[in-house]
Amino acid sequence: MKNYVLSSLFVFVLITAISFGGCNKDTNDYNAFATKLEKSLNEHNPDFFNQHFDFKAIINNIINSIEVPDDYRKGFEMGIQADLNVGNTLVNLLGQDGAIKLLNVKMSPQPTAFYRVASSEGINYIEMYLAPSDSTAEKVKVKDFYIYRGGLTFSSTLQRLYYSPLAGKLDSIKIDKAPAVEQAFIRNFSKIDTLTGLAQEKKYQEALALYETLPKELQKDKMMQVMKLNLAHEAGEEAYKSATKEYRNLFPDDAALEYMQMNMAMMSRDSLKLFSSIDALDKRIGGDAYLNIIRSDISYSFKNTVQARSYLEKAIKTDPELEDGYWRLIGLLIDAGKYDDAVGYFPEMQKRFKVNPANFLPRDEYNAFWQAESYKKWAEKNPVDSNILDAQQAPQMPFDEEAMDNHEGHGH
């Protein structure tokens, strides 16, 4: 069960890539909770999330949504709770070098904490849907969450995981009480599987043609719309424009569209669409200083170092704790021969991040920098620690054109 659950969940996230009642708690309560959650995940501790995540309610809603044999229902319920550590899944998004940052908490239309995750795997965003709770230590619980890269809420992904094997059990289940779109999903699962196969074979036009034969209610489904958007992007400009318009009409409040458009523009190396999608995403999520790092990286890849520097300076001004911005900035300045300006950021980095930046700069590549008077003056009081190897923590430099292919609209 374990391998099936985890591999199937992963497949659904790749393929795609709740409304809640009011509450009596105020913004400060939710901000305090969201901040504690940020801290625990950055410490790679999944326990706080797991203790406040209403996992059981999600499972109950799913298994009660359709009549299935008891052994199937009980097997799923027991297996998923035993094998899937949801908090650990979130911790794994950070990797070894990443961090999660609370951006803001919005109370309408439901209490939602917005987070940014940045790591060597890229940049991602998570919406955590919060609610009051009498059964958790903080009197707040996470009812569900939405990872932009996947395009679906956790509960929706898990529900489709529960439904997918039922396509082969239609003679032993009753699906007439399930929502029409879920009935359509189960009845058309084999066709969806074929569609996915066509996409893997890069037969995008054929896949889109098959998509149009699905029931209308299924075509309008969120998971299927994400799939169509990806297919259309590969199929051509007109198909992509049409799919984007359809998605926006169906899900006008979904910020993940701008996130997906940013990634697609990055893959296409379309700087105009890339900047416009970043601007739209920035506005949608209520602002994120890290997006200025991406703007800087794009500018640098197109040899505009002046604009690249300006974006980095804006990033650290907006968020003085954005360490990645400082590393990129001093790397850019040293590459440009502006050694005095680079050293000028050393005291602030030392104060905020408890490091001597010189300890982590490559020895061989910066020979001229080591001879600069401004650096020598700094080194008099802040000598390099000879015990720290260069490879311990290489600074994040502005990426070149080759790196842009791996960037895909993400952070680091």
MOLIN-V50878 format. One record per residue. N is the residue number from 1. RES is the residue in three letters. SS is DSSP state (helix for helix, strand for strand, loop for the rest). PSI is psi in whole degrees, 0 to 359 (NA if undefined). D_FIRST is the distance of its C-alpha to the first C-alpha in whole Angstrom. Layout:
BEGIN
n = [N,N]
res = [RES,RES]
ss = [SS,SS]
psi = [PSI,PSI]
d_first = [D_FIRST,D_FIRST]
END
This chain:
BEGIN
n = [1,2,3,4,5,6,7,8,9,10,11,12,13,14,15,16,17,18,19,20,21,22,23,24,25,26,27,28,29,30,31,32,33,34,35,36,37,38,39,40,41,42,43,44,45,46,47,48,49,50,51,52,53,54,55,56,57,58,59,60,61,62,63,64,65,66,67,68,69,70,71,72,73,74,75,76,77,78,79,80,81,82,83,84,85,86,87,88,89,90,91,92,93,94,95,96,97,98,99,100,101,102,103,104,105,106,107,108,109,110,111,112,113,114,115,116,117,118,119,120,121,122,123,124,125,126,127,128,129,130,131,132,133,134,135,136,137,138,139,140,141,142,143,144,145,146,147,148,149,150,151,152,153,154,155,156,157,158,159,160,161,162,163,164,165,166,167,168,169,170,171,172,173,174,175,176,177,178,179,180,181,182,183,184,185,186,187,188,189,190,191,192,193,194,195,196,197,198,199,200,201,202,203,204,205,206,207,208,209,210,211,212,213,214,215,216,217,218,219,220,221,222,223,224,225,226,227,228,229,230,231,232,233,234,235,236,237,238,239,240,241,242,243,244,245,246,247,248,249,250,251,252,253,254,255,256,257,258,259,260,261,262,263,264,265,266,267,268,269,270,271,272,273,274,275,276,277,278,279,280,281,282,283,284,285,286,287,288,289,290,291,292,293,294,295,296,297,298,299,300,301,302,303,304,305,306,307,308,309,310,311,312,313,314,315,316,317,318,319,320,321,322,323,324,325,326,327,328,329,330,331,332,333,334,335,336,337,338,339,340,341,342,343,344,345,346,347,348,349,350,351,352,353,354,355,356,357,358,359,360,361,362,363,364,365,366,367,368,369,370,371,372,373,374,375,376,377,378,379,380,381,382,383,384,385,386,387,388,389,390,391,392,393,394,395,396,397,398,399,400,401,402,403,404,405,406,407,408,409,410,411,412]
res = [MET,LYS,ASN,TYR,VAL,LEU,SER,SER,LEU,PHE,VAL,PHE,VAL,LEU,ILE,THR,ALA,ILE,SER,PHE,GLY,GLY,CYS,ASN,LYS,ASP,THR,ASN,ASP,TYR,ASN,ALA,PHE,ALA,THR,LYS,LEU,GLU,LYS,SER,LEU,ASN,GLU,HIS,ASN,PRO,ASP,PHE,PHE,ASN,GLN,HIS,PHE,ASP,PHE,LYS,ALA,ILE,ILE,ASN,ASN,ILE,ILE,ASN,SER,ILE,GLU,VAL,PRO,ASP,ASP,TYR,ARG,LYS,GLY,PHE,GLU,MET,GLY,ILE,GLN,ALA,ASP,LEU,ASN,VAL,GLY,ASN,THR,LEU,VAL,ASN,LEU,LEU,GLY,GLN,ASP,GLY,ALA,ILE,LYS,LEU,LEU,ASN,VAL,LYS,MET,SER,PRO,GLN,PRO,THR,ALA,PHE,TYR,ARG,VAL,ALA,SER,SER,GLU,GLY,ILE,ASN,TYR,ILE,GLU,MET,TYR,LEU,ALA,PRO,SER,ASP,SER,THR,ALA,GLU,LYS,VAL,LYS,VAL,LYS,ASP,PHE,TYR,ILE,TYR,ARG,GLY,GLY,LEU,THR,PHE,SER,SER,THR,LEU,GLN,ARG,LEU,TYR,TYR,SER,PRO,LEU,ALA,GLY,LYS,LEU,ASP,SER,ILE,LYS,ILE,ASP,LYS,ALA,PRO,ALA,VAL,GLU,GLN,ALA,PHE,ILE,ARG,ASN,PHE,SER,LYS,ILE,ASP,THR,LEU,THR,GLY,LEU,ALA,GLN,GLU,LYS,LYS,TYR,GLN,GLU,ALA,LEU,ALA,LEU,TYR,GLU,THR,LEU,PRO,LYS,GLU,LEU,GLN,LYS,ASP,LYS,MET,MET,GLN,VAL,MET,LYS,LEU,ASN,LEU,ALA,HIS,GLU,ALA,GLY,GLU,GLU,ALA,TYR,LYS,SER,ALA,THR,LYS,GLU,TYR,ARG,ASN,LEU,PHE,PRO,ASP,ASP,ALA,ALA,LEU,GLU,TYR,MET,GLN,MET,ASN,MET,ALA,MET,MET,SER,ARG,ASP,SER,LEU,LYS,LEU,PHE,SER,SER,ILE,ASP,ALA,LEU,ASP,LYS,ARG,ILE,GLY,GLY,ASP,ALA,TYR,LEU,ASN,ILE,ILE,ARG,SER,ASP,ILE,SER,TYR,SER,PHE,LYS,ASN,THR,VAL,GLN,ALA,ARG,SER,TYR,LEU,GLU,LYS,ALA,ILE,LYS,THR,ASP,PRO,GLU,LEU,GLU,ASP,GLY,TYR,TRP,ARG,LEU,ILE,GLY,LEU,LEU,ILE,ASP,ALA,GLY,LYS,TYR,ASP,ASP,ALA,VAL,GLY,TYR,PHE,PRO,GLU,MET,GLN,LYS,ARG,PHE,LYS,VAL,ASN,PRO,ALA,ASN,PHE,LEU,PRO,ARG,ASP,GLU,TYR,ASN,ALA,PHE,TRP,GLN,ALA,GLU,SER,TYR,LYS,LYS,TRP,ALA,GLU,LYS,ASN,PRO,VAL,ASP,SER,ASN,ILE,LEU,ASP,ALA,GLN,GLN,ALA,PRO,GLN,MET,PRO,PHE,ASP,GLU,GLU,ALA,MET,ASP,ASN,HIS,GLU,GLY,HIS,GLY,HIS]
ss = [loop,helix,helix,helix,helix,helix,helix,helix,helix,helix,helix,helix,helix,helix,helix,loop,loop,loop,loop,loop,loop,loop,loop,loop,loop,loop,helix,helix,helix,helix,helix,helix,helix,helix,helix,helix,helix,helix,helix,helix,helix,helix,loop,loop,loop,loop,helix,helix,helix,helix,helix,helix,strand,loop,helix,helix,helix,helix,helix,helix,helix,helix,helix,loop,loop,loop,strand,loop,loop,helix,helix,helix,helix,helix,helix,helix,helix,helix,helix,helix,helix,helix,helix,loop,loop,helix,helix,helix,helix,helix,helix,helix,helix,helix,loop,loop,loop,loop,strand,strand,strand,strand,strand,strand,strand,strand,loop,loop,loop,loop,loop,strand,strand,strand,strand,strand,strand,strand,strand,loop,loop,strand,strand,strand,strand,strand,strand,strand,strand,strand,strand,strand,loop,loop,loop,loop,loop,loop,loop,strand,strand,strand,strand,strand,strand,strand,strand,loop,loop,loop,loop,strand,strand,helix,helix,helix,helix,helix,helix,helix,helix,helix,helix,helix,helix,helix,helix,helix,helix,loop,loop,loop,loop,strand,loop,loop,loop,loop,loop,helix,helix,helix,helix,helix,helix,helix,helix,loop,helix,helix,helix,helix,helix,helix,helix,helix,helix,helix,helix,helix,loop,loop,loop,helix,helix,helix,helix,helix,helix,helix,helix,loop,loop,loop,loop,helix,helix,helix,helix,loop,loop,helix,helix,helix,helix,helix,helix,helix,helix,helix,helix,helix,helix,helix,helix,loop,helix,helix,helix,helix,helix,helix,helix,helix,helix,helix,helix,helix,helix,helix,loop,loop,loop,loop,loop,helix,helix,helix,helix,helix,helix,helix,helix,helix,helix,helix,helix,helix,loop,loop,helix,helix,helix,helix,helix,helix,helix,helix,helix,helix,helix,helix,helix,helix,loop,loop,loop,loop,loop,helix,helix,helix,helix,helix,helix,helix,helix,helix,helix,helix,helix,loop,loop,loop,helix,helix,helix,helix,helix,helix,helix,helix,helix,helix,helix,helix,helix,helix,loop,loop,loop,loop,helix,helix,helix,helix,helix,helix,helix,helix,helix,helix,helix,helix,helix,loop,loop,loop,helix,helix,helix,helix,helix,helix,loop,helix,helix,helix,helix,helix,helix,helix,helix,loop,loop,loop,helix,helix,helix,helix,loop,loop,loop,loop,loop,loop,helix,helix,helix,helix,loop,loop,helix,helix,helix,helix,helix,helix,helix,helix,helix,loop,loop,loop,loop,loop,loop,loop,loop,helix,helix,helix,loop,loop,loop,loop,loop,loop,loop,loop,helix,helix,helix,helix,helix,helix,helix,loop,loop,loop,loop,loop]
psi = [323,308,321,313,310,318,321,320,320,319,316,323,321,319,318,352,NA,100,146,158,178,178,161,353,154,177,324,321,315,322,317,316,312,325,319,322,317,312,315,319,322,337,7,38,109,352,317,315,310,325,339,8,126,61,318,321,321,314,316,317,322,310,340,358,351,147,120,165,144,321,324,313,312,322,318,313,313,318,317,322,326,326,341,106,98,320,321,327,319,319,320,337,332,336,203,332,3,176,152,139,125,121,313,168,126,142,346,139,350,154,119,129,128,127,151,135,126,130,184,344,350,195,142,164,147,132,124,122,119,160,159,155,137,355,2,158,323,2,21,145,159,116,330,171,162,113,121,322,328,331,3,153,160,316,322,319,316,324,318,328,320,321,328,318,348,346,331,9,24,336,349,9,162,114,4,339,351,155,150,321,326,324,317,321,312,315,335,19,321,325,321,322,319,318,317,321,319,320,319,331,4,29,70,321,320,321,317,322,319,323,319,347,354,155,145,320,330,325,331,0,146,311,317,326,323,318,316,321,317,319,314,324,322,335,334,167,314,317,322,318,315,316,321,316,317,316,315,322,323,325,69,338,10,110,344,338,314,323,314,320,323,314,318,321,326,316,327,352,40,99,324,312,328,311,320,323,324,317,317,318,316,316,319,317,0,16,135,117,332,334,337,334,318,317,319,315,318,315,317,320,337,21,17,82,333,313,323,316,317,317,321,320,322,323,312,339,319,319,91,346,8,84,320,326,320,315,316,321,313,329,316,316,319,318,327,359,12,69,320,318,320,311,333,337,351,314,319,319,320,319,314,321,3,41,154,108,329,334,337,14,143,131,310,328,341,41,317,324,318,338,355,141,323,322,317,321,318,317,338,320,345,69,153,138,110,345,348,121,148,323,352,318,90,136,152,110,160,137,156,187,324,322,334,329,333,348,313,44,12,189,255,NA]
d_first = [0,4,6,5,6,9,10,10,12,14,15,16,18,20,21,22,23,27,30,31,34,37,37,40,39,41,41,41,38,36,37,37,34,33,35,33,30,31,32,29,27,30,30,26,25,22,23,26,24,21,24,25,22,22,18,18,21,19,16,18,20,18,16,20,21,20,20,17,17,16,13,11,13,12,8,8,11,10,6,8,11,10,8,11,14,16,19,18,17,21,22,21,23,26,25,28,31,30,31,31,34,34,37,38,37,38,38,39,37,35,34,33,32,33,31,32,30,32,30,31,28,31,31,29,29,27,29,28,28,30,31,33,31,33,30,29,32,33,33,31,28,26,25,23,24,24,24,27,25,23,25,23,22,19,19,20,17,14,16,16,12,12,15,14,13,15,18,17,18,21,23,21,20,23,23,27,27,25,27,28,26,23,24,26,22,20,23,24,20,22,25,23,21,24,26,23,24,28,28,26,29,31,33,33,36,34,31,33,35,32,31,34,33,30,31,33,31,28,30,31,27,27,24,26,29,27,26,30,32,30,31,35,35,35,37,40,42,43,39,38,41,40,36,37,40,37,34,37,38,35,34,37,36,33,34,31,33,36,33,32,35,36,34,35,38,38,36,39,42,43,45,46,43,41,44,44,40,40,43,41,38,40,42,39,37,40,41,40,42,39,40,43,42,40,44,45,43,44,47,48,46,49,51,52,52,55,52,49,51,52,48,47,50,49,45,47,49,47,44,46,43,41,42,40,43,46,44,45,48,50,48,50,53,53,53,55,58,58,58,60,57,54,56,56,53,52,54,51,48,49,50,47,44,46,46,49,48,50,48,45,47,48,51,52,51,53,57,59,57,57,61,62,64,61,59,61,62,59,58,61,59,56,56,53,51,51,48,45,44,44,41,40,40,41,42,41,44,44,42,44,43,41,39,39,37,34,35,33,35,33,35,35]
END
